[in-house]
Each structure stands twice: as C-alpha cells, then as structure tokens.
Amino acid sequence: MLDELKKMLGRIDADYADLRYEIKKETVVAFNGTELTRVTTNSTDGYVMRALYKGGFSSTAFTKPEDAAKAAAAVLENAKLLSRNIKEPVRLAGTAAIKDHFRPEMTEPPAAVTLEEKIELTRGYNAIPLGNPKVVSTAIVYNETCRNKFFVSTEGAEIREELATVSISGTGTAKDGALTQNLNFSIGGSEGFSRLRDRREVFENRTKLLTDMLSAKPVTGGKYNVILDPELGGVFTHEAFGHFSEADIIENMPELRAKMHLGAQLGSGIVSITDDPTLPHQLGFYKYDDEGVPVRRVELMKNGMLTGRLHSRRTAAIFGDEPTGHCVAEDYRFAPMVRMGTIMILPDPATDFNKLLAKLGDGLYLCAAKGGQTSGENFTFGAAYGFEVKSGKVAGMLRDINIMGNMFTTLKNIAAVGNETELSERGGCGKGQTNIRSCHGGPHVLINDVVVGGR
Amino acid sequence: MKELIEHAADTGAEFEIYTCTSASKELKIENSELKDAESNMTSGVSLRLIKNGITGFAYTKNLNDPRELVQNALASLKAGVEAKFSFPETRELRELKTHSEKAEHITAEDLLAECVRARDLLAKRTKGQINTGAIASAASYRLFNSGGTDLAWKESSMLAYGSLVSGGGDVYSGMNAGMDFVRLPDSGLETAAALFEAGRIEVKPRSGRHKVLFMPEAMHTLLWRVQSGASAQSLFQKTTPLAGKEGQKVASEIITLCNNPLNDSIPGARAVDDEGVPCADFPIIEKGVFKGFYNDLNYAAKTGAKPTGNGFRRAMWGGDVVVLRPQPYLAHLYFDKGEKTFGELVKEMGTGIIVFGALGAHSGNIPNGDFSIGLAPGLYVESGRIIGKAKDTMVAGNIYDIMSRAVAVGCESNPVFGNNPPVLFDGVDVAS
C-alpha cells in the first residue's frame, strides 16, 4: 500500500506533499431499552492529500483511488490560489522522515473477540440500569473503532499505524411522574477489549446516582464556589483552557494570542497542566500524528504560567516552536488539525478530598460531565448532578446544573486541586471534526466565583 | 450498482440501497487574511436488508466488492435486530428545486472574491477581527429498494458568512445561503458590525427572570428539545413529556412550529425522506397545540402510526449519511413567522436579553426540555435599547414552560437558520 501511495503522490508538482490512506473498521452494537437496535461491522476507507506550493498549503479528501489525479490537480490548484493571495507563506517546521509500522500492545485485541460476546457483554451492562423500575429507557452502545493508517510524504516518511479503541457508553433515563433525568455511562480505552470486562460496578453505581437524581433539588442559579469532580474538572481543563493551547485556534485571534504568550501568568500558582498522548491504554494514546510527527508530552502550564502549546508542523513554524505531534484527523474524510490527546491538571499531593471540602466551606460539589462548549474566552458545561456543601460537609443532592465562565478569570480563581487523578473513559471533542480519542481528566478542582445557571 | 442489486436480490431479503456522491469547495479568511482553500470528493453506498422480520445493515465508501457489502449486511442479520416494517414503493418524486447546475461551476476564485468583498465591507464599518468564509457543495443521491422504489435527486448549496470577532471571542455574523452562488447582503454585514460595536460595552445584568429574545442563531436550543419531545422514538421509549398530550395546549397560541420539508425557497428541501417515504409539510405545534409525533418507518411500525416521512440519516451534529441508518429526524423544523421587526421586538422587550449565540445547547436534560446556555454572545436591553454585551451570563429554563410565555414572534429570518424568526419569551431565568 505504501508503494501505491508513493506513486499517487509522485503526480504532484509541489514543494511538499503528503498522502494518508486509512481503512477504518467499526463495530457497533446498540441497545435502546431492552431492544437490540443495531449490530454492524463495517470497513470504509479513503485518502487525504495535502500539498505545499510556494507557501500555499491545501488539502483534498477523496474516496476513490481512480480520483487520485483529479485530487492532485484540485489540491495543487487550491495551493496555488493560496500562494497568490496570502501575505505570509506557509512553512512547515522540520521533522524527521520516519519509516515505521506501529502497532500498540494490546491485552486483548478486539478483533479476537466474537461479535456474539460483544453483544452479550453490552446486553449484560444494559440490563443493569433496566433492572431498576425507575429507569424507563437506556441507549447503550458498544463501539469499536480501528484505524489502519498509511502515511507517506515527499520528504520520505513512510508510516503505518494501527489504532483501536473500544467503549461501551450511553445514557440511562429515569422518570418519576413528569420529571425525567438522564445520566451517562461510559467505559473504554485503547488497550483492548479487556478494558470492558468486569466493569459492572460502573453501571451499578451510575444507576443508583441516576435514580437518586429523581429526588434531587434543582439548583438555584447564581454565583458559587464549587468543587468539580475529576470528570467535570477534565471537561473544564479541555474546554476552558485546552482549546486555547491548540495553536491553530489562537493563531488568528490577535488579542487572545497576545494574552497567551509563553511566560504569561494565567492561572493561580496551584495550576499545572499537561497534555500527554504517550500515556498508554488511554483513549488519547497514539505514537504518530497524521503528519507523521512523533507525539510527545507537552507541559502547557506550570504553576499558573503558560509554558507550552500544542502544534501542527504549520503552527509550530508560525510560533517558532518545535512540532509536538498533535495534528490529528477524525478519519480519512478530513485533513488533520491540532487536537488535544490526554489533557489534565496535575494533582497536588498535599490536598486530599476532605481538605478540599474544608477549604470550600459552603458551596457546591459538582459531578459528572454533560457536554461542554467554548466560544472565545468563554466556556460552558453541564454537570449531571451535584451536592450542596455546608460547612465542609456534603449535603443534599442537586440537579439541572450548568456552569459558565471566562477562561482567564476562572484559571485565576482555582483555589486548590486534589491529590488523586482519574482519566475519562469517554472521548468526543467536536472541534470541526469528532475526535473520539480526546481524553481528559485530573484531580478534584476547587474554583471560586463560578456562575451556575440552573437547568 | 447493477451487480450490487443482483447480489442483494439473491439473498431473498427485502433490500434498500442508498448511494451518495458529493463534492465541496471551501474558503476561509481569518483575521482578514486568506487561511484555507480546501476541497473534497467523496462517495459511498449503504445497504439495508430485512429478512424474516430481522434487519441488517452495511456500508462502504468504495464499492469494489458488492458481494462483500451484501455479506456484511447478511452477517449483521445474525444479531436479530427486529424490523416490523417493509420498504415502501414510491414511484414518483414531487418536483422540488433542490439543485442548481450553476453551483457545480462555482470556483474557488468565486468564493474568494465574495469572502474578500465581505471582509472589505466589514473593515470599512468597524475595527476588529474579521473572519469570512464560503462553502459550495453539490451532491447526488439514489435510493433503490426491492419494493419498487428507484429515486434519484440532487442537492446543491452555497453558504457564506462574514463575522466580527471580539477580543474575548464573541462572534457577530452576517450570513446567507442559496442553491448556487449567493452574495452576503450588505445590510446583514452592517447589522453584524453595529451589534459588534454595541457589544464593546460589557454589562452585568441583574440575575432573575427577564424577557429573553432568542435570535435564529440560537434557536437550535429550542428546536433540539422539541425534536426530542415530538419524536416517536421518545414516545416508544417513554422519555417524552409530550406523551398523551396530542391535541393539548403546550405553548402560547402565538407559537406555530412546523415541519416544512417542501419549502424549496431555501437549500435542503426534500420531497422524500432517506427511506423513500414522501415528505409532507405538517405542524408539530399549531397555535400552541401539540399536533402529534413524527417518525421513521421503524418507529411508525412500533407505535402503530402512519409513516410521516421523517426517516433521515442524520444525527444531532450532522454526520455521514452513508454510515448512519435512518432514524426519526426533523430536518426542516421552523417557527412560523410573526409580524414584529427586530427593532419592534427589542422595544417590546423593555428590559431583557437578546441571545445571538448559545453555548452548551447540546448539554442539559434535553428529553425533559430543559436548557441552560451561556451567551456567546448575548446583548442586554434596557428600556427598549441595546445597552451592551451581557457579561458572564446564562439563561435557563424548560422549553415547554417558556413556550407558554412566548410574547412575540419576529417577521425576519435567514435561510442559513431554516428561515426561523426571532421569538421573544417572558419569564426566563437569567443568572449572572
């Protein structure tokens, strides 16, 4: 395959070009309530060609190999258009032309497990919430995604990388009279099917929380000091800060870029943040990005000071940094863009959860992510449930919680972080493309003066 | 295709073949400089089978081996996913204008020229970060099934935007869409510039209940929740608060919310859904009264209803039509227009919030109709005048609750947002 790709690439008269071919195999098993609604195993494939011509850099996605010449003409035409009309020619930061075939070690490759077993495991977990009479519905899905990627470039890179993620995730819905509540379930990772075995306690615990939410009080909107649990703290780190560590987001936002210069003191002294896709078994794990650059751990913030950014080759050249290997595509339909891998606030060994509660005094303890979004400096995300905290003691359960804030204000309002780290088992970032391998987490985080918007 | 039909027929199953071939070009200017020029050419085919009341599904991007696609679909039958419906026989499509040949001749240079024109106009009106962009696309579809349906249709569109971005990242945009080349109206760009200027002043609104005007740009916050509540899937799964409320009042009588797939004055009109069921215009809520649930073939059968022509291969965030199976989806849900201009709505509001962008519309308890959104951006209005940007503010509520307190509906709309007008609600929770 690599030789065929090199032949296709040979047709482009450009300063630089690369071609990624990808076979994506997906297995999906879906239950809605007791009903098995979907079982599919499919393989799709396609190509993304990129070309740099006199400073113009463009890409074309195509699915039919016989369209390769047409794609080459289109990408070159666009690169030339860009070249004629841009002030700053694109440059690509240097990287080694690697030849490698990377297959991560797996404890149990999902391909070795029968479809019947995948269905039965999913059915078993789905039955846990459904066993509770208050749960009226579930939507639980087994998802297995294997990306077999082939990458060649005119610089001589020849990389094949095979990545697989598995997850069982979804939602349970409980009802009491007119009140409906729902809560996510999620287990998954990149070390193979074994990640999904013997995980009943996750579904049992979440089912209890889901039905407890029916007795919770709606939160009253206002400004609070809050503790975010690791799941919600991870979403905060991803949404409120992480996206602005992606160099392609801030490169053309002059005011934000000026504020986010390396060395800027953006957070309180307790905040240190890294992105580390090299952590094995996590959703965010990979070795090479979709530009053929080996990924590395990046320290983004150290004691509140901005110390790094996530880069593609293009943005690394713009910022005068080294590439970090964070230029990733959802699949063969997309050109890669800068993405987080596994981002987290680092824990503070001196502060356990009880110390955090004592420091909070009166406020809210917010738990379980329910989607987040960023717009400029502002972010918002939902918490599935939470608790009032009075005099450092966790009290009544709350529901219908959303919070919003400004990145700079909120980073400075982080008063403490806990000593234990948990990473999410549910990916899914929607920055133009869906990245199921987006992983985040961290410790509990205490933040002062957060706007809480009720339901 | 012929070979695939033959192999599918050989299985003895009912079958449905869906193909899509599409091409697009996209240009982006960021911070006044040309940033991207990209294109794509994709295709794909999916196959559904129904045999002995069990359904199978498979898809591929390259139909190199039709036999393999059929085998994959047959293999998925083993899982025993029930199907209590048959593929319909639809011989003719209602004639709609969904495609313009001119769209296929739009060049990257054409897109660039419009992006540059919009950039230059905005630059004359105000100082700020300017982003503009345009995307032109065309697609052709074919739907063939063993019930006698063999339909083909084409779609085309161009979408363009010109935006001003504040230092904090709030976006104020003028937009337009059409079936072939469209210009961004100068008036829309000038409005965006005026709102951007108004938003330079930051205001801290008082927390409490206020009048809130949802602009078309933020209307998906409400539409997603109605879509969830009025779906036969939610009815079947007992998760909708609209169960048993057909014919009952669920909103103010000034609210009429319709499924309008046959409206071909804007891109995306459909004569038939993705399962071959003819589409129809019908109200979901008419003068405040809930009229009934929409469905696809699967949930029509499960709920004992007649198919409504709403089986679309779509998900909340769009998705790949070949990879997705049809599910109940309201792809053309619009509020009926009222009579008030934007200026009249602002005056009527007195004091309140205008929501131009919703952060977090996808989170919260959607089945229950609850929402809680950050404003990105939202403008604060006092005594009928826009005072400035509402800083660090959220609005929250339940759509069935606030729709009962709708006080006015606007008369202006934008094709990019499905011709939805602005709608003014009273008594919406605001936290700041």
Boltz contact constraints between the chains, C-beta under 6 A:
constraints:
  - contact:
      token1: [A, 33]
      token2: [B, 237]
      max_distance: 6.0
  - contact:
      token1: [A, 36]
      token2: [B, 81]
      max_distance: 6.0
  - contact:
      token1: [A, 37]
      token2: [B, 81]
      max_distance: 6.0
  - contact:
      token1: [A, 39]
      token2: [B, 76]
      max_distance: 6.0
  - contact:
      token1: [A, 39]
      token2: [B, 79]
      max_distance: 6.0
  - contact:
      token1: [A, 39]
      token2: [B, 81]
      max_distance: 6.0
  - contact:
      token1: [A, 40]
      token2: [B, 57]
      max_distance: 6.0
  - contact:
      token1: [A, 40]
      token2: [B, 76]
      max_distance: 6.0
  - contact:
      token1: [A, 42]
      token2: [B, 58]
      max_distance: 6.0
  - contact:
      token1: [A, 42]
      token2: [B, 59]
      max_distance: 6.0
  - contact:
      token1: [A, 44]
      token2: [B, 60]
      max_distance: 6.0
  - contact:
      token1: [A, 44]
      token2: [B, 61]
      max_distance: 6.0
  - contact:
      token1: [A, 45]
      token2: [B, 61]
      max_distance: 6.0
  - contact:
      token1: [A, 46]
      token2: [B, 61]
      max_distance: 6.0
  - contact:
      token1: [A, 58]
      token2: [B, 37]
      max_distance: 6.0
  - contact:
      token1: [A, 59]
      token2: [B, 38]
      max_distance: 6.0
  - contact:
      token1: [A, 60]
      token2: [B, 39]
      max_distance: 6.0
  - contact:
      token1: [A, 61]
      token2: [B, 40]
      max_distance: 6.0
  - contact:
      token1: [A, 62]
      token2: [B, 41]
      max_distance: 6.0
  - contact:
      token1: [A, 63]
      token2: [B, 42]
      max_distance: 6.0
  - contact:
      token1: [A, 63]
      token2: [B, 43]
      max_distance: 6.0
  - contact:
      token1: [A, 63]
      token2: [B, 61]
      max_distance: 6.0
  - contact:
      token1: [A, 67]
      token2: [B, 41]
      max_distance: 6.0
  - contact:
      token1: [A, 74]
      token2: [B, 39]
      max_distance: 6.0
  - contact:
      token1: [A, 78]
      token2: [B, 37]
      max_distance: 6.0
  - contact:
      token1: [A, 78]
      token2: [B, 108]
      max_distance: 6.0
  - contact:
      token1: [A, 81]
      token2: [B, 37]
      max_distance: 6.0
  - contact:
      token1: [A, 81]
      token2: [B, 108]
      max_distance: 6.0
  - contact:
      token1: [A, 82]
      token2: [B, 37]
      max_distance: 6.0
  - contact:
      token1: [A, 85]
      token2: [B, 34]
      max_distance: 6.0
  - contact:
      token1: [A, 86]
      token2: [B, 34]
      max_distance: 6.0
  - contact:
      token1: [A, 87]
      token2: [B, 33]
      max_distance: 6.0
  - contact:
      token1: [A, 136]
      token2: [B, 238]
      max_distance: 6.0
  - contact:
      token1: [A, 137]
      token2: [B, 237]
      max_distance: 6.0
  - contact:
      token1: [A, 137]
      token2: [B, 239]
      max_distance: 6.0
  - contact:
      token1: [A, 173]
      token2: [B, 239]
      max_distance: 6.0
  - contact:
      token1: [A, 180]
      token2: [B, 367]
      max_distance: 6.0
  - contact:
      token1: [A, 180]
      token2: [B, 368]
      max_distance: 6.0
  - contact:
      token1: [A, 221]
      token2: [B, 429]
      max_distance: 6.0
  - contact:
      token1: [A, 221]
      token2: [B, 431]
      max_distance: 6.0
  - contact:
      token1: [A, 252]
      token2: [B, 30]
      max_distance: 6.0
  - contact:
      token1: [A, 252]
      token2: [B, 31]
      max_distance: 6.0
  - contact:
      token1: [A, 255]
      token2: [B, 167]
      max_distance: 6.0
  - contact:
      token1: [A, 370]
      token2: [B, 363]
      max_distance: 6.0
  - contact:
      token1: [A, 371]
      token2: [B, 362]
      max_distance: 6.0
  - contact:
      token1: [A, 371]
      token2: [B, 363]
      max_distance: 6.0
  - contact:
      token1: [A, 373]
      token2: [B, 359]
      max_distance: 6.0
  - contact:
      token1: [A, 373]
      token2: [B, 360]
      max_distance: 6.0
  - contact:
      token1: [A, 375]
      token2: [B, 169]
      max_distance: 6.0
  - contact:
      token1: [A, 375]
      token2: [B, 359]
      max_distance: 6.0
  - contact:
      token1: [A, 375]
      token2: [B, 376]
      max_distance: 6.0
  - contact:
      token1: [A, 376]
      token2: [B, 168]
      max_distance: 6.0
  - contact:
      token1: [A, 376]
      token2: [B, 169]
      max_distance: 6.0
  - contact:
      token1: [A, 376]
      token2: [B, 170]
      max_distance: 6.0
  - contact:
      token1: [A, 377]
      token2: [B, 168]
      max_distance: 6.0
  - contact:
      token1: [A, 377]
      token2: [B, 169]
      max_distance: 6.0
  - contact:
      token1: [A, 378]
      token2: [B, 374]
      max_distance: 6.0
  - contact:
      token1: [A, 378]
      token2: [B, 376]
      max_distance: 6.0
  - contact:
      token1: [A, 380]
      token2: [B, 359]
      max_distance: 6.0
  - contact:
      token1: [A, 380]
      token2: [B, 360]
      max_distance: 6.0
  - contact:
      token1: [A, 380]
      token2: [B, 374]
      max_distance: 6.0
  - contact:
      token1: [A, 382]
      token2: [B, 363]
      max_distance: 6.0
  - contact:
      token1: [A, 382]
      token2: [B, 364]
      max_distance: 6.0
  - contact:
      token1: [A, 400]
      token2: [B, 370]
      max_distance: 6.0
  - contact:
      token1: [A, 402]
      token2: [B, 360]
      max_distance: 6.0
  - contact:
      token1: [A, 402]
      token2: [B, 372]
      max_distance: 6.0
  - contact:
      token1: [A, 404]
      token2: [B, 374]
      max_distance: 6.0
  - contact:
      token1: [A, 404]
      token2: [B, 394]
      max_distance: 6.0
  - contact:
      token1: [A, 451]
      token2: [B, 392]
      max_distance: 6.0
  - contact:
      token1: [A, 451]
      token2: [B, 431]
      max_distance: 6.0
  - contact:
      token1: [A, 453]
      token2: [B, 372]
      max_distance: 6.0
  - contact:
      token1: [A, 453]
      token2: [B, 394]
      max_distance: 6.0
  - contact:
      token1: [A, 453]
      token2: [B, 396]
      max_distance: 6.0
  - contact:
      token1: [A, 453]
      token2: [B, 431]
      max_distance: 6.0
  - contact:
      token1: [A, 454]
      token2: [B, 372]
      max_distance: 6.0
  - contact:
      token1: [A, 454]
      token2: [B, 396]
      max_distance: 6.0
  - contact:
      token1: [A, 454]
      token2: [B, 429]
      max_distance: 6.0
  - contact:
      token1: [A, 455]
      token2: [B, 370]
      max_distance: 6.0
  - contact:
      token1: [A, 455]
      token2: [B, 372]
      max_distance: 6.0
  - contact:
      token1: [A, 455]
      token2: [B, 396]
      max_distance: 6.0
